[in-house]
């Protein structure tokens, strides 16, 4: 498996203002919200993303890296000195993710595609 960026999330204080900015800047399209989560379509061949209300003031854009197993990579992150900030979480029928801090304090997430996720 190639470990590449498979998804991104953009937190926003004002959803409509942020959507308008990205629509006008890049031509991105937004799907109707799914429980206050707006899916972003970046165009043919581009990775998709999501936009949601900012949860805390320090929340920044998060990238998701595809992995074979969230459990395996959580262990790897910890063994390499990283920190898990959100444990393995299911997105029903889609997969699992966990969020982490690397050794430099940068936040990112890992994503395991798994249609059986509950």
VOPAGU-2260 file (C-alpha; in pm, 1 decimal, decimal comma):
REM VOPAGU-2260
SITE   aa  ch    i         X         Y         Z
SITE  UNK   A    0       0,0       0,0       0,0
SITE  UNK   A    1     119,9     348,4     -81,7
SITE  UNK   A    2      79,5     568,2     224,3
SITE  UNK   A    3     -58,0     885,7      75,7
SITE  UNK   A    4    -298,6    1161,3     173,7
SITE  UNK   A    5    -650,8    1023,6     131,5
SITE  UNK   A    6    -863,4    1294,5     297,1
SITE  UNK   A    7    -839,8    1634,7     464,4
SITE  UNK   A    8   -1058,0    1831,6     704,1
SITE  UNK   A    9   -1093,6    2206,7     733,4
SITE  UNK   A   10   -1238,6    2351,1    1055,3
SITE  UNK   A   11   -1437,1    2673,5    1018,1
SITE  UNK   A   12   -1577,0    2937,4    1250,9
SITE  UNK   A   13   -1828,0    3057,7     989,1
SITE  UNK   A   14   -1924,3    2769,4     758,6
SITE  UNK   A   15   -2089,0    2979,6     488,7
SITE  UNK   A   16   -1799,4    3226,2     473,4
SITE  UNK   A   17   -1544,6    2943,1     453,7
SITE  UNK   A   18   -1739,6    2752,8     186,6
SITE  UNK   A   19   -1770,0    3069,7     -23,3
SITE  UNK   A   20   -1393,7    3132,7      10,8
SITE  UNK   A   21   -1294,4    2783,8    -111,6
SITE  UNK   A   22   -1561,4    2779,0    -382,8
SITE  UNK   A   23   -1441,9    3109,8    -523,7
SITE  UNK   A   24   -1071,2    3039,3    -475,1
SITE  UNK   A   25   -1049,6    2683,5    -611,4
SITE  UNK   A   26   -1394,5    2602,6    -753,1
SITE  UNK   A   27   -1449,0    2330,5    -492,0
SITE  UNK   A   28   -1800,0    2194,3    -452,1
SITE  UNK   A   29   -1967,2    2111,7    -122,6
SITE  UNK   A   30   -2225,9    1839,9     -67,0
SITE  UNK   A   31   -2523,4    1891,4     162,4
SITE  UNK   A   32   -2417,7    1853,0     524,3
SITE  UNK   A   33   -2424,3    1515,3     692,5
SITE  UNK   A   34   -2474,9    1596,1    1061,3
SITE  UNK   A   35   -2294,6    1933,1    1026,8
SITE  UNK   A   36   -2013,6    1776,1     820,0
SITE  UNK   A   37   -1986,1    1908,0     464,9
SITE  UNK   A   38   -1804,6    1683,9     215,4
SITE  UNK   A   39   -1574,3    1868,4     -24,0
SITE  UNK   A   40   -1520,9    1764,9    -385,2
SITE  UNK   A   41   -1194,9    1914,0    -512,4
SITE  UNK   A   42   -1229,9    1804,4    -873,9
SITE  UNK   A   43   -1139,4    1515,2   -1098,7
SITE  UNK   A   44    -838,1    1326,0    -970,6
SITE  UNK   A   45    -819,0    1528,3    -647,5
SITE  UNK   A   46    -862,5    1392,2    -299,0
SITE  UNK   A   47   -1184,4    1471,6    -117,2
SITE  UNK   A   48   -1220,8    1645,0     211,9
SITE  UNK   A   49   -1461,3    1768,5     471,0
SITE  UNK   A   50   -1549,0    2088,1     653,0
SITE  UNK   A   51   -1696,2    2118,0     999,1
SITE  UNK   A   52   -1744,1    2372,6    1274,8
SITE  UNK   A   53   -1418,4    2442,3    1459,0
SITE  UNK   A   54   -1428,4    2255,1    1792,1
SITE  UNK   A   55   -1150,1    2444,0    1972,7
SITE  UNK   A   56    -963,5    2765,4    1882,2
SITE  UNK   A   57    -634,1    2583,7    1813,5
SITE  UNK   A   58    -792,1    2331,2    1571,2
SITE  UNK   A   59    -621,3    2340,0    1231,4
SITE  UNK   A   60    -651,0    2159,4     896,4
SITE  UNK   A   61    -597,4    1786,4     939,6
SITE  UNK   A   62    -463,2    1551,7     673,5
SITE  UNK   A   63    -545,8    1180,7     671,3
SITE  UNK   A   64    -289,7     924,2     556,3
SITE  UNK   A   65    -415,1     586,1     431,9
SITE  UNK   A   66    -285,0     281,3     622,8
SITE  UNK   A   67    -358,3     -91,3     617,4
SITE  UNK   A   68    -445,9    -108,1     989,2
SITE  UNK   A   69    -515,8     174,3    1233,1
SITE  UNK   A   70    -431,6     -58,7    1522,7
SITE  UNK   A   71     -91,2    -141,4    1373,2
SITE  UNK   A   72      -8,6     221,6    1301,2
SITE  UNK   A   73    -123,1     346,5    1642,5
SITE  UNK   A   74     135,9     110,0    1791,5
SITE  UNK   A   75     398,7     232,4    1542,3
SITE  UNK   A   76     324,5     598,3    1620,7
SITE  UNK   A   77     371,9     535,3    1991,1
SITE  UNK   A   78     690,0     331,2    1942,3
SITE  UNK   A   79     839,8     614,5    1736,3
SITE  UNK   A   80     764,8     879,7    2000,2
SITE  UNK   A   81     436,1    1014,7    1865,2
SITE  UNK   A   82     121,9    1067,6    2073,0
SITE  UNK   A   83    -232,1     946,6    2005,7
SITE  UNK   A   84    -474,8    1233,5    2066,7
SITE  UNK   A   85    -791,6    1059,6    1943,8
SITE  UNK   A   86    -804,7     679,7    1964,9
SITE  UNK   A   87    -931,2     449,4    1691,6
SITE  UNK   A   88   -1279,4     565,4    1596,3
SITE  UNK   A   89   -1525,8     404,8    1355,4
SITE  UNK   A   90   -1698,5     582,8    1070,4
SITE  UNK   A   91   -1975,3     325,5    1015,0
SITE  UNK   A   92   -1958,4     142,3     680,0
SITE  UNK   A   93   -1652,6     344,0     573,8
SITE  UNK   A   94   -1354,3     275,0     799,6
SITE  UNK   A   95   -1155,6     371,4    1106,8
SITE  UNK   A   96    -934,2     664,9    1196,2
SITE  UNK   A   97    -712,6     786,1    1477,4
SITE  UNK   A   98    -556,3    1127,3    1526,0
SITE  UNK   A   99    -202,3    1179,9    1647,3
SITE  UNK   A  100      79,0    1423,0    1710,3
SITE  UNK   A  101     413,0    1353,1    1547,6
SITE  UNK   A  102     740,3    1404,2    1734,3
SITE  UNK   A  103     731,5    1775,6    1641,0
SITE  UNK   A  104     379,1    1840,3    1772,6
SITE  UNK   A  105     210,6    1838,9    1430,4
SITE  UNK   A  106    -138,8    1691,0    1422,0
SITE  UNK   A  107    -238,3    1439,5    1154,7
SITE  UNK   A  108    -462,8    1138,3    1121,9
SITE  UNK   A  109    -445,0     784,8     987,8
SITE  UNK   A  110    -729,3     621,6     794,8
SITE  UNK   A  111    -811,8     254,1     738,4
SITE  UNK   A  112   -1073,9     188,6     473,4
SITE  UNK   A  113   -1307,1     -84,1     599,7
SITE  UNK   A  114   -1672,7    -117,3     485,2
SITE  UNK   A  115   -1739,1    -338,6     790,1
SITE  UNK   A  116   -1663,3     -59,3    1038,3
SITE  UNK   A  117   -1924,7     -16,0    1312,1
